[in-house]
Every structure is written in structure tokens, then in C-alpha cells.
Amino acid sequence: MPFRKIYLTLIFALISYLNFGQNGHLYGEIAFNNDEPVLGAQVTLIGNSVRRITSSGINGEFVFKNLPYGKYTIQTHSLEAKPHTMETEISTIEHTIKYVLEITEYQDLDEVHLRTKTKKEKIEEGGFAVAIIDTKEASVRNLTPNELLDRSVGVRIRQNGGIGSNVEYNLNGMSGSAIGIFIDGLEISTYGQSFNLNNIPTSMIERIEVYKGVLPSHLTGDYAGGAINVVLKKDVSQNNINLAASYGSFNTFQSDIGVTYRDKKTGLSFRGAAFYIYTDNSYETWGRSTTYVNYLGQITRPYRAKRFNNTYKSIGGRFEAGFTDTKWADQFFIGYNGSSNYKEIPHGTTMAVPYVGRFNETAANVILLNYSKKDFLTENLALTINGAQSYRNTYLQDTVGVAYNWDGKIREVIEYGERVPLKTLQGGQQAEKTMLDIDRKITNIRSNLGYMVAHRHRVSLNHKYEGTRRTDQDLLDPINQDLATKSIISQNILSLNYEAETFNRKLKTNLLGKYTSNRTKQTKSEIGVVNGQNTVITKDTLTANSNFGYGGTISLNAFSNFYLIASGENSYIAPTENQLFGAPEINILPNTNLKPEQNINYNFGFRFGTLERGKHKISVYANAFWRNGHDKITQQAVDEDEIEDEEDADIQTTRYVNLGKTQARGYEAELIYIYNNRLNTSFNFSKFRNVFKQEYDSNNNPHSLYGEQVPNEPFFTINANVQYRFDNLFQKNSILNTYYTIGYVGEYYTVWGQPEWSKTPSQISHDLGVSYRFPSKKLVASVDIKNLFNAELYDNFAIQKPGRGIYFKLNYIINNFL
């Protein structure tokens, strides 16, 4: 294909490019005067018109890259040691230093202040409505990325059950295709269902960025509600191996391994990670979603039952090799991401009807390319390319033709005076029996060319191409194998960003303009009669549209650490492949008539942090938003006027539809308090009202649903977290961390018209956790108790979530193995 030739040519050009600037790299190691490595110290480098700040890693390591030759001053601050200053000189490509800090028992206020200037704060102060989730503590616990996200401000994870079940993300009322989900800037759909935020180990993740509204240039795409970007760990400055294994409730086993290696002489680097997950997902349900139907057709609701046909297992790995900190590339990696899973499907869209024998298997093989270079070809010009070629397969089987009850036994009916098994209407558990095979070939390439046109004024040109070729065929019916449905979606997005820092860096602005072109084509073939003869009849469905979007952000450092932040955007969102052509493995029917959704969004808020008084630290964040949606794409909900009783709402499938005009107004806030760097607490809440705003129906009559809250959408959430650290407990140089989390979700309805029986009740969950780091700092053991009081918790379409679960985990680190 042409794009392959283009990018291969570019790769060889990049490899042959040499940078002859006199730059070197500084590698450092810090230890206390008791020979223990220094973790989390702030290291500031000053000299040659350069000022950079970093933090020391778990082994006391730090690195500064691409430094002009010359003399430098290095200042080091740690909460556990006296400040340290030293001089050094860079005169070679690689320069290494080692030094010792003197331990002290007092804390200097200036040290605390300096240490808080992290990558997290730099992103948060950039003008975007963004929250940064650090995974350092979570990586040693039994927590998934989705669980971390669900505890953050304004985020609600909609999950259809336990581990491995389908997930949808809601950011203050925006969901579906309006929300971008990324791994290192590439859409997560590229990697398939077997590599997602439910099963990626947190140990692979550096941080999670949650944007609401306008996105930064490297994430520009077909989104308007925001995005979640998972940034994987990339540091290869130290050679180490991380091992972890856990076991817990519902026969859940998880393990993962991570490896990083770098040859300092050549710059050749390797990073890899792999994981395995197995669970029965055999938790109990007892709410209204679970029913039992006896042989007379009488329904018992609610019915206490243990979930069955709910096994999930997944295996995957990501491996990258390349070069870092060379003359021709800051990073150049070619990688492979492979994964597969097996998932039994226990029910449809709601839980009313249990399934047996319905399952799906998925596999994905992804080839990756990552390249970045500052001062590319010329000074102040930076190039970044992220590309992936993905080959995905989904297999769905449903061939069992008898119905089951939630007690795990076959349903019976009376026929001719005898009780006999109840046969399903169409031969399968959900519909017609099927052995459906879906192949997808996905090409996803992002490139970003940025140029510093003046001091603190940057212009970037971004291009994104994503194309999906999909083939659906039913292997159960051989005659249809030559009549496979073929679908193609292609999208090109060209965007331009202008970023500026003015008034002594107190005012930061980012202006965005983007042009999007979308094309879809679906070819369906069937056997028909033409002139009295059987023949293959082919029908093509074509769509094409384009649009222009724009937006901007502003951040004003009004005083001290107080920042005013605002953003606005007018943008369109095209329906995704699953929304258009369906996803039977997650009970989504096709709807090729979907139109693009338009959103006009505004955010305004402030961030105040960190305010320090002695041993106390406080930071505050608050944001208000106003969102106007036109032709909102959302999962179809049942209308009370179209059903006779509650059983009619027990649907097995759904589809995405254009809802019309909606409007959401709301606010969110977060308060973080830290005492003596031992007690760490946070409290956040989000509340909004997302209402249907279409005044007249298709007959020009007043719409009966005007002003009603959009159903099946939680709109009031509260989270509180408390963490306390004990030092030298049981053993000297050990660390014991304790955790407590409480979450609240307000009541909401799942059906239009808000009948009382469709109310999802308010929910409160409690989680406890403890982790113990042994003195060697190589071994960490943790225990987590989730849903401590076995509360009745629900999610998408009132599907009940797991009850109390206890999980044990061991982490082991091997440092400097070569």
C-alpha cells in the first residue's frame, strides 16, 4: 500500500539523519549516608541558559538528556535529608555522577515547595480541564486502571458486570464516541478488546490523563467531550524486572511482568511487559435485575443467584526495541502488542435472561512505530510519529437452543400436561444460533510537527489517519461464507494549534482549528432471484461527510499558585465502527443511519495548589461546564409509553441512536489535604443535569420528554480517599501504607418517563487496602478488600456489580540485573 512505502522511506530517512550538535546526557545516582537509595528527591539542574527539574527514581537514579557542553550546578532537595548543591561539567556524550545526601529528621519548607512542581502540575496548569492520576501507589495493589478512573473527579465507569465485561466511559454526561480513549496517544480500539483498561496492569502505566472538553494537540481527533490518555512507562534509564501475582475472590488470578533494559554505549533499549488474567466472575446477585421464571411462567423478582457462564481469561504482552537519546532520535521504537481473551457472555443488555454457551474469543496483533526528535533538521523544530497496524479477530458462538434460569438449570414449561425444557425461539441464547467471525484490519497513524516560532510561542501541525476494514461472516452457514459483509471506515483529521506563554508565563493560551473528513462504505451480498435464476445481489451503502471544528483554552496564573482555567469548543463527532455496524459480542445492533454529533462545550474553573503551612498542604480544584449536544449519539433506552410492564424493559440488545438536542450543565470539585507527607486525603464530587431539549417531535407537537433527564446515566457522584503511611513498622526501613475509599452514586432512572420500578437506587461502597514494603525495597505485599459491606451496587442498565471481594498481591523488583 502507498502509505507503507511513504513511512518506510521516512523511517530510513530518520535512521540516516545525524545531529552534530555538541550535546551530552547526564546520568546520576543519589544515596543517603546509610547507603539506601533516595526515592523522590527533586533534582534541579542550572547552567548554560538551561534550567531543568526531575525526580529521582526507586534506585535514586535520574537523567538529564541533550545538554549543551559546559558547566552546571545541581541542587538536590529531599524531605529526608539536608539540601545538597554540587558543580559538574558536561564534556562527553555520556557523563555519570554519584553523590550522597545526609539524612536529617527535620523538614525544610522550601524543600516541600520545590518537590511539588511535578509533571502532573505542569499539565494541570496548562489551561485544559484536566486531572492527572498517578499510578505509583496503585501499581502494588489489586486495582485496575478503570477502578482508579472511577474514583477521580467527574468520571463514571459504566461496566456491565465484573472483570472483562463491556465498559463505557462517562465524563460529566458525555460518553460513547464523544470520549477518546487512548494508549500513548493512539485510540485504544486499535488494540482490541483483549488489551483495555480492565486488564492492563497499572505497573505498566506512568500516569493517566483525564481531559474534559478541549484536547491538547497530540490528542486532537474526532472528540468533543474529552479524553482519557493512558501514558505507559517509557523510562529505560535503569535495567530492572518487575514481577507481580495476585489471587482473590471469585477465583480471580492475575500476574504480570515488566522488563526494561538499555545499553548506555549504543543507546539500544528494550522495554516489555506481559500479563495473564483468569476469573470465574462467580459473584452473587440479589437485586431486581435478577429474575426466576417457574414452569408456569410466574416470575420471581428479585431472585438471589450466583452468576455462572461468566468465565473470563486474558493474556497479552507489549514489547518494544529501539534507541533512546541518540543523535538522530530522542526515541525510536518498533514494537509488537499482542493479546487474546476468552469471555463467556452471561446475559444480554439487562440481566433478566441468563445465557449458557454464548461466548466470544478475540485476538489482536499490532505492529507499532514510535519516533520523536527535538531540533529535527533544524533548531526548535520537533517531530513525533506514532503509528500502528492492527489485525483483530472476534469470534462469537451461540448455538445452545434451550433457555435457562438464574439457578443454572434449564427452564421448563408445560406441554401436553408434562414439564419439558423450554426451547429458545430462534435456536440461540440471544437470537438465531450463530458462529460469527469478524476480521478487522486497522491502520492508525498520528504525526505532530511543532515549531517554536518565537520564545514561548509554538505552532504545531497535526495529522491523523485512521482506517478500518471489517469483514463479517457466519461460519455456521457455509453457503454464506462467500457472502460476507464488508465494511470500510476511513477518517482524516488535519489540525493546527497555536500555543503561547505571555506576561512572564502567567498567561497560557492554546488555539485549535481542525478539519475532519469521514467516509464509510458497507457491501452486503445475498442470494436473490433475477430473471428466474438464483444470483448474488450486492448492495453498497456509502456515506461521506466533512466538518470544521475549533476551540481554545486559557490559563491565568492570577497570584501565587492560583490558576483560572477556561476552555471552549465547537466540534463534530462521527459515529464509530461499532456504533454503525454493531458489535454482537457486546449486544450492540447496527444502525447505519447514524449522523455525526455536534457539541458546543464550555468549561470554566480554577486550581489552587499547593498551599503549604508547616506540615500541612492543601490544593483545591473546581470546574463548571455547559454542554450543548445536537444529534447526540447514545445507547437507545426504553420509553415508558411504549411498554406495558417492567418485563418489557428487560431487553437483550440495544443500539446507538441520535437523540436530538441535549443540554448539560454542572460542576465538579476536588479537595486534597496532606499532613506531614504521611496522611493523604482527597474528596471530590460531580453533579450535572443532562436534559432532553428538543421542544417538538417529528409531527411538530410539543415533545413529551422535553426537559427530562437523559436516562441510564448517573449524574451525581462523590468519592473520598484516605491514605496513611507508617515508617519502620515491624522492621527498620519498612513502609506500611493503609488505604480507605468510599464512593457514592446518586439514584437515577434507566427508562424514559422515569417509572418508579426503573429507579437505580443510590449506592455507597467502601474499600480497604494495606501494602507493606519490606526493608530491601524489592518486595511489596498488599491486601485489598473491595465493597467491604457487600453493598448492592449497579451500573449500566441496572446490571449488578460484584459484592465483597478480598485480594492478595505480591510484587518483586529485580534491579540492575545486567
Number of C-alpha atoms within 10 A of each C-alpha: 5 6 10 9 10 10 15 11 11 12 15 10 11 18 12 9 14 13 14 8 12 15 18 22 21 19 16 17 18 24 19 17 14 10 10 16 20 23 19 19 24 23 24 18 19 15 16 12 7 10 12 11 19 19 23 21 19 15 18 19 21 22 19 17 16 18 19 18 17 15 13 19 15 17 16 24 24 26 22 19 22 17 19 15 12 11 12 15 13 19 16 14 19 15 16 13 10 11 12 17 21 14 16 12 9 10 16 17 13 12 19 20 14 17 19 13 15 13 13 17 15 10 15 20 24 22 29 28 30 23 21 19 19 16 20 13 12 19 19 25 26 25 19 19 23 21 15 17 21 18 24 23 24 30 23 27 19 23 22 25 23 22 24 27 19 16 18 14 24 22 24 30 24 25 24 21 25 29 23 27 24 21 19 18 18 23 18 19 17 25 25 23 25 25 25 20 21 21 23 23 27 29 25 24 21 17 20 24 20 26 23 26 32 33 27 19 22 22 25 25 28 27 24 32 29 24 27 26 22 24 16 15 17 15 16 18 19 21 19 18 19 19 18 23 20 20 19 18 20 20 14 21 19 21 19 23 21 22 20 25 22 22 16 13 8 11 18 18 23 22 23 21 22 21 22 21 22 21 22 20 24 19 21 17 23 15 18 19 19 25 21 21 19 12 14 10 12 9 13 13 15 15 18 17 19 15 22 21 20 24 23 23 22 23 22 22 19 20 20 22 18 19 21 26 20 20 18 23 23 19 19 26 21 17 20 18 21 23 24 22 23 19 23 25 26 22 25 22 19 22 24 24 23 26 27 25 16 25 22 22 21 22 23 24 20 22 19 20 19 19 21 21 21 19 18 22 15 10 10 15 18 18 19 20 18 20 23 24 20 24 21 25 20 22 22 21 23 22 21 19 21 19 22 22 20 24 16 15 11 15 21 21 17 13 10 7 7 9 13 14 18 17 18 17 13 13 17 22 30 25 15 15 19 22 18 19 20 19 19 21 19 23 20 20 21 22 19 20 19 23 20 18 13 10 10 13 16 18 19 21 18 22 21 23 17 21 19 19 19 21 17 20 21 22 16 15 11 10 10 15 13 12 19 19 21 19 22 19 20 19 21 18 21 17 22 20 22 20 21 18 19 13 9 9 12 14 18 22 21 25 21 21 18 21 19 21 17 20 16 20 16 20 16 15 16 14 14 13 10 10 7 7 9 10 12 14 13 13 12 11 11 13 13 12 13 15 16 15 20 19 22 24 26 23 26 22 21 12 10 10 13 19 24 20 25 24 25 23 24 19 27 25 24 25 25 16 21 17 23 24 21 19 16 18 22 19 20 21 18 19 17 20 13 18 18 22 24 23 27 21 24 22 22 20 21 23 24 19 19 21 16 17 10 12 14 14 19 17 18 19 21 21 21 19 22 18 23 19 25 19 18 27 26 19 18 16 19 19 16 17 8 10 11 9 10 11 10 11 20 17 17 18 17 20 19 24 22 19 19 15 19 22 23 21 18 20 19 21 20 22 17 19 19 20 16 13 14 14 16 17 19 19 21 22 23 25 20 21 20 26 20 21 21 18 14 13 13 7 7 8 9 12 15 12 18 16 16 16 23 27 25 23 23 26 24 21 27 22 22 20 18 18 18 17 18 14 15 14 13 11 11 10 14 17 19 19 18 18 17 17 20 18 20 17 23 15 15 21 22 23 21 19 18 17 13 9 12 21 16 24 15 16 15 18 20 18 19 19 20 19 23 22 21 19 15 11 18 14 18 22 20 21 22 23 20 22 23 16 14 13 15 19 21 22 19 22 25 25 25 25 21 24 19 20 18 19 21 20 21 20 22 17 18 14 15 12 10 9
